[in-house]
Amino acid sequence: MLPQSVKSVLWSYDTNIIDIVADRKLIVSQVLNFGSKEATDWAMSNYGKMGIREVALSIPRGRWNKKSLAFWSLVLNFPLDSVKS
């Protein structure tokens, strides 16, 4: 079950049918771009830092908030130019 902190970044989705495994990319993308510390802590504990890094690298540059991308590239240790266009 998703905590309220994560549900709040999935405002345009029906959170009652979101699957934390199958919808991992959606959840991580939204949490990294818009999530609170509580939401990012939940994501880290559920997907692990390497799992989140893997998803982050698969998110197209156009779906990133520029400041979020810069921050998470530092936290997750990946060069900005490794994010696909």
C-alpha positions, 0 to 999 in steps of 0.5 A: 500500500502506498503511503499518503506522501507518495499518493500525493505525487500521483495526483492524476492516477488512481492510486488504488490500482497502482502496483508498486512493482509493475508501476515502479518507473511511474512511482519513482519518476513522480517521487524524484520530481515532486516527492517530499523527504518522506516520499523519497525515503519510502522509495529508497526503502522499497526500491533501494538506491541502485533500483532508483538509479536504474529507473532514474537513468531510464526517465527521458530528459523531457520528463525531468524537472531540471532542478530535480535532475541536477539534484538526483544526478548528484545523489545517485551518482550519474552524469547528466549526459547519461540521461536519455533525450 
